[in-house]
Amino acid sequence: MGRRPTSFDIAQLAGVSQPTVSRALSGNPAVSEQTRRRIQAIAAQLNYSVDKNASSLRRQQANTLALLFFEDPTPDDSMINPFFLAMLGSITRTASRAGFDLLISFQQLSSDWHVDYQDSHKADGIILLGYGDYEDYRARLTHLVAQGTHFVRWGSPMANEPGITLGSENRSGGYAATRHLIERRRQRIAFIGTASSHAPEFEDRWRGYRDALDEAGLLADPALQRDSVTSEEAGHEAVRSLIAAGTSFDAIFAASDLIAIGAMRALAEQGLSVPGDVALVGFDDIPAASFTNPPLTTVSQDVKAAGEALVDTLLRKIRGQAVEPYMLPTQLIVRGSSG
């Protein structure tokens, strides 16, 4: 063929219509898997590639997804939670496989990010990672729904919340972490993390903590709980407060690994050994968790599956397909910090 192949050439060879070729190559579920594979094979044989600009103009789409990171207190200058950074590779690969570019943006929570991306045709849909105080953030999600923006967020799925949220099994993860400490014969287990509607993921992990204590017949002492955002400094200050109050404890379940790393530093400053004096478990399994001394026992969230699920769910929403909130399983990763 002395010219660049077109979708009409593929249609003729496949014995289907040109619109069927377009639907197959864009991942439209209306095309059967057998037909899609036949069309993809012919396209590969012809070295055919989709003209994304022309396709986008026809469909009035940008062929781009926006990934919005929100500022988080971190020990470096990135201001991005390392758990969310770990998702980036999976999100990028999944979007690319679907033929979408990814626009990555860092946002301050105080900005008007919620009125920009889809309205200005920068992106066909938005993935939201991080949110600060959920009670403040919720109003902006309601605004996105009202203006018809396609979006999906990572968090803690709840009844009657605006939009679609995917997340991990935070409550069962919190239960597994606390149960593990109880099995290590720890009975005065502190919880470090904001356990309220302002931080739904932490609140669910706290509920799992309470479930395990109740099951074991242990007292959930309010003196053993300290609010904390997900930062090393906040974890450090929370544990210093716990020690200064004279409250006895032999274990800590931290609502995030960053909190746990800060807690570990506070314990060392007071001459308390981990896990000898205080056993410690975190949550997230960020890369730094395996490099602490001792290595941190933690609850792992599957960042690869999370990234894939966020993109796949958003694309289904863009295509007008039904989507539902759901949660991914977690796994307890036992290392040295819990004994």
BATORZA-123961 format. One line per 10 residues: number of its first residue (from 1); their letters; for each residue z, x, y of N, C-alpha, C. Coordinates in steps of 0.001 Angstrom, whole numbers. Each point is the difference from the previous one (the first is absolute). Layout:
<sites>
NUM = A = Z X Y Z X Y Z X Y  ...
</sites>
This chain:
<sites>
1 = MGRRPTSFDI = 0 862 -1187 0 -862 1187 0 897 1236  -1053 -184 859 -165 886 1130 766 -410 1235  919 -922 -110 772 -449 1146 1445 -218 -441  831 -247 971 1408 -256 -328 127 -1342 -715  708 -33 -1154 146 -1263 -735 818 -1020 789  -299 -1270 -249 712 -1088 667 655 -905 -1026  812 -912 503 646 -968 -896 -1025 -923 -650  -1168 -160 631 -1062 -833 -605 -584 693 -1225  -122 1327 52 -469 749 -1171 965 -170 -1172  1294 87 293 1012 -173 -1052 -83 -1409 -569
11 = AQLAGVSQPT = -147 -976 873 -82 -1396 -446 -1169 -199 -943  -1164 603 310 -1175 -160 -850 232 623 -1374  574 1198 -15 247 679 -1276 1083 -690 -827  990 -597 688 1115 -648 -711 -313 -1444 -377  -1066 -549 585 -355 -1385 -293 949 -1002 628  498 364 1192 909 -894 720 -487 -112 1444  650 -847 782 -357 -140 1408 621 1125 822  -581 232 1204 556 1023 875 1427 -317 433  335 -1276 334 1400 -300 332 966 324 -1136  -462 -164 -1260 872 343 -1133 277 1498 -22
21 = VSRALSGNPA = -1032 805 322 203 1448 80 1046 327 1067  -145 -620 1170 951 260 1086 1414 -377 -400  128 -1148 -648 1343 -433 -430 574 940 -1043  -846 440 -936 486 893 -1068 477 1327 571  -763 555 927 347 1316 542 1157 -52 994  314 -1199 493 1144 -137 912 1269 -410 -726  -96 -171 -1350 1182 -336 -782 342 -1471 -29  -949 -868 383 257 -1447 15 267 -492 -1420  1125 -695 -241 352 -444 -1356 -905 -1100 -539  -877 -556 828 -906 -1040 -476 -1051 558 -955
31 = VSEQTRRRIQ = -199 1313 -6 -963 642 -891 704 419 -1283  -601 -311 -1140 633 341 -1276 76 1508 -169  954 448 -814 193 1428 -208 -1239 632 -639  -632 -699 -926 -1192 525 -670 -1138 210 996  -218 -991 872 -1055 116 1013 327 1092 1002  1263 65 408 405 1030 963 -281 1399 -551  345 227 -1260 -211 1328 -592 -1482 339 -97  -826 -1003 -342 -1443 236 -88 -560 384 1368  430 -705 1028 -473 279 1357 485 1364 475  1260 313 -289 537 1300 411 -733 1149 -700
41 = AIAAQLNYSV = -368 -207 -1273 -716 1042 -746 -1384 237 591  -690 -1077 358 -1333 133 604 115 658 1369  1009 -382 781 205 595 1316 245 1500 -117  783 397 -999 270 1423 -210 -1265 740 -417  -805 -640 -846 -1241 618 -461 -969 228 1167  -3 -915 959 -883 101 1159 611 811 1145  1235 489 -201 739 690 1074 118 -882 1241  236 -1272 -265 112 -963 1095 1408 40 579  97 -25 1309 1298 -114 657 -65 -1114 1016  1120 -725 122 58 -1129 921 3 499 1432
51 = DKNASSLRRQ = -859 -584 842 42 280 1437 1165 -787 577  1156 676 162 1213 -721 387 -111 -624 1380  -712 655 901 -120 -556 1348 -791 -1298 3  -1129 -9 -728 -809 -1216 -57 735 -1108 -729  670 379 -1088 755 -1002 -761 1112 -598 848  664 854 766 1105 -483 832 -504 -948 1086  -1162 326 585 -547 -875 1039 -330 -1367 -556  -570 -34 -1191 -356 -1291 -596 1238 -845 -245  1068 665 -436 1203 -753 -347 994 -64 1149  -351 605 1132 887 82 1157 1338 637 -395
61 = QANTLALLFF = -104 1080 -773 1176 737 -423 -121 1452 440  1152 645 147 23 1408 374 -65 914 -1214  155 -554 -1210 74 785 -1228 1089 1070 106  1061 -354 692 1106 918 245 1324 -732 -157  947 663 -624 1370 -499 -66 861 866 920  963 -609 641 933 745 851 1329 158 -731  506 1216 -18 1320 292 -565 914 377 1152  1011 -809 245 912 225 1118 1338 511 -509  321 1237 354 1328 559 -236 869 -296 1221  1252 -336 -240 923 -230 1105 1043 1103 46
71 = EDPTPDDSMI = 430 311 1202 898 1127 205 1299 -171 -783  445 1097 -594 1264 48 -721 699 1293 389  1327 -1 93 697 1258 276 -116 943 -1191  -537 1207 202 -180 966 -1082 493 1365 467  296 901 -947 501 1322 390 -1066 888 640  -1292 -368 -129 -1065 771 635 -624 -838 1119  -1134 444 503 -630 -680 1125 -968 -1104 -430  -140 -239 -1308 -992 -976 -451 382 -1432 380  1285 -299 0 507 -1347 283 -559 -1037 -981  -387 439 -1188 -530 -903 -1029 834 193 -1262
81 = NPFFLAMLGS = 473 -1096 -551 788 32 -1227 -795 713 -1106  554 1046 -637 -758 735 -1024 -395 -867 -1186  731 -1085 -257 -409 -911 -1072 -1348 -625 319  -209 -399 1250 -1276 -592 391 -1114 1049 21  320 1226 405 -1001 1059 -43 -492 233 -1428  906 -143 -973 -373 205 -1401 -996 -1054 -479  -47 -1160 657 -950 -1064 -350 -1404 269 510  -122 905 965 -1242 139 753 -1191 340 -897  192 922 -926 -1103 393 -875 -535 -1162 -813  896 -788 -573 -409 -1142 -813 -737 -1043 838
91 = ITRTASRAGF = 511 -277 1205 -648 -979 877 -1395 478 391  -134 1274 351 -1284 552 420 -1026 -70 -1125  394 414 -1203 -927 -6 -1144 -445 -1417 -341  953 -941 -18 -336 -1371 -377 -936 -640 1018  242 245 1287 -894 -529 1035 -1393 603 -133  -74 1302 -258 -1292 667 -126 -797 -544 -1180  676 -200 -1130 -692 -553 -1178 -580 -1379 288  650 -752 888 -476 -1341 346 -1049 28 1108  -363 1204 493 -1012 118 1033 516 -216 1406  1304 167 198 599 -199 1321 508 1324 558
101 = DLLISFQQLS = -210 199 1294 636 1104 699 1441 -390 319  821 1009 259 1402 -250 313 324 576 1375  451 -845 889 431 415 1344 1521 107 -16  513 1200 194 1444 242 -77 556 134 1409  1064 -730 274 566 -1 1349 1518 22 -74  596 757 894 1461 47 144 390 -905 1159  949 -885 -232 362 -991 1013 1493 62 317  312 -152 1272 1387 -207 385 317 -1485 -166  1185 -282 -482 369 -1388 -253 21 -830 1275  152 662 1138 69 -720 1275 -1380 -347 552
111 = SDWHVDYQDS = -1069 516 -618 -1343 -223 536 -544 -1367 -430  -1149 -377 577 -630 -1282 -339 -1057 186 -1082  355 734 -1057 -934 259 -1084 -536 -1281 -634  783 -1073 32 -337 -1220 -723 -1126 -796 652  -433 373 1199 -1056 -772 670 -1317 779 65  -83 1148 -676 -1130 889 243 -1074 3 -1078  295 476 -1193 -1017 500 -925 -1091 -992 -398  369 -1129 -589 -1046 -885 -468 -711 -691 1161  739 -332 1057 -626 -650 1147 -1067 886 646  217 1299 5 -958 914 617 -1058 480 -987
121 = HKADGIILLG = 16 -546 -1235 -966 329 -1052 70 1472 -407  1159 618 210 184 1351 -497 102 5 -1519  552 -1069 -550 234 -51 -1435 -67 -1447 -490  -318 -135 -1291 -78 -1327 -611 1357 -495 -456  941 908 -160 1342 -371 -433 954 1158 210  1282 -281 -97 1028 973 351 1016 138 -1135  361 1250 -304 1118 311 -895 1144 511 871  1172 -593 -133 1150 358 825 1045 722 -847  399 1188 440 1026 778 -692 1115 333 976  1212 -466 -310 1155 221 873 151 -1142 979
131 = YGDYEDYRAR = 1240 -258 426 172 -1136 910 1260 54 851  879 950 -177 1207 32 827 905 -1186 -307  411 -718 1046 858 -1174 -142 -868 -1208 -359  164 -522 -1212 -885 -1072 -459 139 -1266 836  1170 -274 524 188 -1211 808 -868 35 1257  -189 1189 581 -891 144 1147 -1464 -6 -434  -274 627 -1113 -1362 187 -521 -617 -1318 -455  833 -902 -519 -486 -1252 -573 -821 -810 1011  409 -13 1265 -726 -773 1009 -1437 495 148  -210 1284 -153 -1347 550 113 -843 -350 -1227
141 = LTHLVAQGTH = 629 -68 -1155 -722 -456 -1185 -448 -1446 176  868 -823 567 -350 -1402 265 -1192 -74 943  -32 888 982 -1130 48 935 -1288 365 -733  50 969 -909 -1181 393 -768 -532 -1172 -813  897 -749 -638 -418 -1162 -780 -662 -1034 901  596 -252 1161 -519 -1020 915 -1396 342 503  -304 1292 178 -1318 365 510 -1007 260 -1119  433 -229 -1245 -924 102 -1126 -308 1405 -451  858 956 321 -217 1388 -400 261 180 -1496  -896 708 -658 212 351 -1409 933 1207 -54
151 = FVRWGSPMAN = 1141 -158 -629 906 1146 -113 842 -118 -1255  498 1143 -434 955 62 -1104 994 1097 368  1232 -167 -418 1029 980 357 806 397 -1224  624 1185 87 919 452 -1034 1411 -327 462  773 -643 -864 1355 -366 367 702 -679 -1157  741 -1037 320 744 -750 -1000 -454 -1454 72  -835 -465 -953 -497 -1380 58 1141 -1007 61  -126 -955 929 1021 -1031 188 -669 -1355 144  766 -1050 -281 -519 -1358 140 -261 -313 1471  -1096 -701 250 -325 -525 1336 -184 1083 1057
161 = EPGITLGSEN = -409 1199 -415 -258 1030 996 -1464 -52 428  -311 429 1216 -1386 -12 466 -837 1074 -693  -1163 -378 -493 -908 960 -599 353 364 -1430  -670 1033 -493 152 444 -1386 717 1344 -35  1039 73 -807 774 1229 -160 -16 440 -1458  -263 1263 -228 157 611 -1315 1175 967 75  664 197 -1116 1137 906 8 410 373 -1402  1096 705 -107 564 386 -1292 1144 -923 -372  391 85 -1256 1143 -772 -491 1281 657 509  299 -250 1285 1128 681 624 1341 -397 -613
171 = RSGGYAATRH = 154 -1266 -320 1285 -445 -537 252 594 -1387  -999 -44 -864 196 574 -1333 135 1518 82  -676 627 982 169 1439 201 1404 343 452  554 -808 907 1377 205 432 988 -189 -1131  -288 -994 -842 854 -231 -1186 -40 1219 -922  -1205 519 -287 -142 1129 -921 724 1234 526  -109 249 1311 664 1160 595 1515 -101 -143  535 -1171 314 1460 -186 -43 501 -24 -1437  -745 -643 -879 379 -26 -1413 56 1423 -565  -945 832 409 -16 1391 -442 1274 728 434
181 = LIERRRQRIA = 438 -221 1231 1226 640 475 1224 -512 -756  13 -1303 -288 1122 -572 -772 45 614 -1397  -1171 191 -591 -64 620 -1329 461 1448 35  -17 607 1183 538 1358 170 1487 -42 339  620 -1144 -241 1446 -205 177 446 63 1457  -886 -334 907 356 -88 1416 400 -1445 311  1089 -169 745 511 -1346 260 121 -330 1486  71 1009 833 71 -232 1452 -1348 429 593  -954 -916 -48 -1386 312 349 -308 -546 1395  -333 891 896 -348 -407 1369 -1482 -359 79
191 = FIGTASSHAP = -316 -904 912 -1396 -342 295 -293 372 1444  -1026 839 205 -380 434 1347 -1373 -576 329  -44 -907 959 -1251 -650 392 314 -1340 649  -823 -428 936 231 -1253 714 -290 -1178 -923  1042 -698 -409 -133 -1116 -939 -5 -1310 770  -1135 -287 653 -108 -1238 780 -1457 -408 104  -239 -1161 604 -1364 -495 163 -822 872 943  638 903 726 -731 924 861 -740 1061 -814  418 204 -1264 -619 986 -890 -86 -613 -1400  -969 -900 -243 -37 -771 -1262 -54 860 -1260
201 = EFEDRWRGYR = -718 1134 28 -65 845 -1198 1377 573 -329  691 503 1012 1353 516 -219 941 -1116 -455  -173 -1184 564 857 -1123 -390 -191 -341 -1475  -1240 27 -486 -255 -270 -1412 596 1094 -877  -67 1255 434 599 1093 -777 1518 -158 -30  583 -467 1096 1442 -268 44 354 -1141 -959  -843 -1017 -73 263 -1101 -940 -13 501 -1444  -924 912 -304 -9 590 -1338 1245 811 -277  461 714 1011 1267 746 -75 1156 -946 -306  43 -1136 712 1053 -983 -240 -109 -600 -1403
211 = DALDEAGLLA = -1221 -247 -460 -196 -556 -1351 620 911 -1052  -242 1299 131 511 949 -991 1525 93 60  565 -2 1206 1458 42 132 628 -1252 -608  -559 -1157 309 541 -1256 -534 -59 -12 -1524  -1119 455 -541 -158 26 -1459 1054 885 -659  359 1113 672 979 941 -553 1435 -370 348  184 -1068 769 1343 -413 400 624 903 1034  -843 679 803 496 905 1029 -1 -692 1359  947 359 832 127 -598 1323 -1066 549 943  -689 -917 699 -931 400 1059 804 101 1295
221 = DPALQRDSVT = 573 1150 226 886 211 1142 -824 153 1285  181 -872 992 -765 127 1252 201 1349 688  1145 634 -255 261 1310 608 -928 1080 -544  -681 -291 -1100 -904 974 -615 -1448 -166 444  -238 -861 949 -1370 -206 486 -124 489 1439  -1074 726 280 -290 454 1355 -1462 -315 323  -223 -587 1169 -1373 -239 439 -687 1326 293  -1304 39 -269 -771 1203 291 -1481 -339 -5  -741 529 980 -1457 -57 -65 -470 1120 -912  -1296 22 -300 -492 967 -980 -328 1333 649
231 = SEEAGHEAVR = 1053 788 236 -190 1349 533 1112 892 -525  -278 1302 -44 1017 947 -453 1204 -19 935  -252 -37 1300 1095 29 969 900 -1222 -159  -618 -1180 -212 800 -1219 -167 828 65 -1275  -572 528 -1076 754 156 -1245 1149 977 149  -253 1076 729 1034 1002 266 1160 -611 770  -314 -747 1059 1041 -608 823 767 -1079 -764  -697 -768 -845 659 -1064 -759 1037 572 -965  -350 1090 -670 938 592 -956 1145 706 730  -277 607 1129 1092 573 798 992 -1090 422
241 = SLIAAGTSFD = -527 -1166 361 856 -1129 376 847 -459 -1184  -623 -45 -1179 710 -428 -1206 1146 964 -311  -271 1278 107 1032 1011 -281 1105 -52 1058  -388 -135 1261 985 -30 1092 934 -1191 -115  -484 -1099 -593 820 -1206 -145 1040 142 -1104  -107 1074 -781 955 220 -1080 -252 -870 -1212  -1177 -602 -87 -340 -862 -1135 -358 853 -1206  629 -273 -1129 -299 778 -1207 -1272 -534 -661  -844 920 -448 -1218 -385 -730 -406 1153 -903  -622 -335 -1117 -446 1037 -933 -1505 -54 -254
251 = AIFAASDLIA = -714 -881 711 -1451 -86 -145 -580 -672 1238  -1286 266 243 -734 -637 1094 -1350 -463 -514  -332 -1242 266 -1364 -469 -153 -577 -120 1406  -961 860 315 -638 0 1320 -1271 -829 -74  -240 -830 1014 -1126 -931 -26 -1347 683 169  -15 1288 321 -1253 767 24 318 1459 -281  -1026 752 -384 193 1420 -263 379 766 1267  -584 -390 1136 346 686 1241 1482 -162 310  525 -1205 -204 1435 -227 193 797 868 -971  -461 60 -1261 713 776 -1022 21 1483 340
261 = IGAMRALAEQ = -1099 525 533 -51 1423 358 978 292 1140  66 -892 976 989 158 1063 1417 -110 -525  224 -912 -960 1321 -161 -607 413 1268 -740  -951 588 -700 284 1230 -756 465 1116 944  -616 93 1159 388 1015 986 1410 -254 529  329 -1275 263 1340 -339 498 1069 320 -1034  -296 -275 -1263 958 298 -1071 238 1503 -106  -1071 791 82 130 1456 -90 839 543 1152  -182 -564 1184 765 457 1166 1494 -239 -171  354 -1013 -787 1410 -325 -250 531 659 -1271
271 = GLSVPGDVAL = -808 864 -608 434 702 -1201 -7 -864 -1248  -725 -1105 7 -88 -888 -1164 -1258 324 -783  152 192 -1292 -1149 391 -819 -734 -1233 -524  -1305 160 -187 -863 -1016 -602 -581 606 -1277  243 -589 -1172 635 -1311 -225 1474 79 -371  606 1180 45 1372 132 -479 967 -955 675  64 60 1325 892 -897 733 -642 -1358 275  -1263 29 358 -711 -1235 355 -1387 11 -641  -256 -988 -852 -1351 -168 -560 -859 -726 1029  -1292 309 10 -874 -511 1065 -1336 -451 -561
281 = VGFDDIPAAS = -442 -1194 420 -1318 -539 -388 -697 -502 1260  -1292 297 130 -803 -481 1117 -998 -1050 -439  -1008 -210 837 -1018 -1012 -297 -1295 415 698  -1088 30 -715 -1376 253 472 -695 1082 -805  720 1077 -357 -573 1171 -660 -1056 664 876  373 307 1235 -897 747 880 -121 1432 -542  -1030 758 375 -172 1356 -544 1219 900 158  729 -127 1116 1157 872 236 1145 -258 -970  5 -1165 -667 1133 -365 -855 202 967 -1160  -1083 566 -508 137 909 -1144 336 1428 430
291 = FTNPPLTTVS = 54 265 1318 258 1351 489 1365 158 655  816 -1057 21 1356 145 518 841 776 -1005  1193 393 414 892 742 -892 1354 -711 -79  264 -689 -1120 -842 -150 -1187 -1133 -993 243  -1013 4 -877 -1091 -972 136 542 -1427 -24  -625 -860 791 529 -1335 243 -442 -1010 -1053  968 -643 -641 -285 -1176 -815 -417 -1134 939  -1042 -723 -366 -528 -997 929 -731 -1108 -741  -306 -1058 713 -810 -1095 -533 -1414 184 520  -931 161 -900 -1371 292 375 -795 -1280 232
301 = QDVKAAGEAL = -765 1 1111 -983 -1040 249 -1381 597 -281  -870 -765 -621 -1315 487 -425 -948 -20 1197  -118 1134 707 -804 27 1221 -1486 -154 -291  -453 478 -1150 -1420 -147 -349 -350 -1474 -187  799 -695 -808 -244 -1429 -224 201 -797 1284  960 426 824 255 -709 1258 -1200 82 933  -564 1204 160 -1163 168 854 -1183 -815 -487  -245 34 -1309 -1108 -768 -572 211 -1497 221  1230 -465 -207 291 -1429 139 -165 -470 1444  424 835 953 -130 -379 1410 -1462 -181 388
311 = VDTLLRKIRG = -848 956 -389 -1419 -90 349 -665 -1157 -732  231 -117 -1301 -636 -1068 -777 389 -1378 527  1272 -172 335 452 -1288 512 -631 -308 1351  -79 1000 870 -611 -215 1309 -1482 -354 -137  -711 680 -890 -1421 -296 -181 -210 -1411 -533  851 -427 -909 -108 -1385 -501 240 -986 1139  947 323 865 282 -876 1133 -1189 -64 961  -620 1149 261 -1173 49 871 -1134 -846 -574  -133 5 -1338 -1071 -760 -657 321 -1483 -160  1187 -394 454 368 -1400 -71 581 -429 -1329
321 = QAVEPYMLPT = 385 945 -828 591 -320 -1296 1512 -218 130  544 -735 -938 1439 -285 15 786 1266 -326  1050 260 752 877 1141 -251 1452 -475 69  855 671 -744 1414 -346 -50 842 1263 141  1192 -113 600 911 1151 19 424 363 -1423  191 1260 -255 555 379 -1294 682 1355 106  763 333 -1052 803 1217 11 -372 891 -1185  35 1302 239 -280 993 -1030 1311 506 -593  -13 356 -1279 1238 488 -633 419 1365 531  1284 287 -115 548 1309 380 489 716 -1257
331 = QLIVRGSSG = 307 1287 147 473 789 -1141 1084 965 456  1111 37 -720 1075 941 296 -400 1388 -490  39 981 905 -307 1398 -335 1309 782 62  484 423 -1161 1315 652 -89 -168 1511 184  699 530 1013 41 1449 242 1464 440 123  216 1133 611 1324 602 -34 1062 -635 874  -371 -760 1021 990 -437 964 943 -1092 -505  -352 -604 -1147 864 -1068 -516 836 449 -1198  -115 1267 -364 823 504 -1100 -692 -73 -1330
</sites>
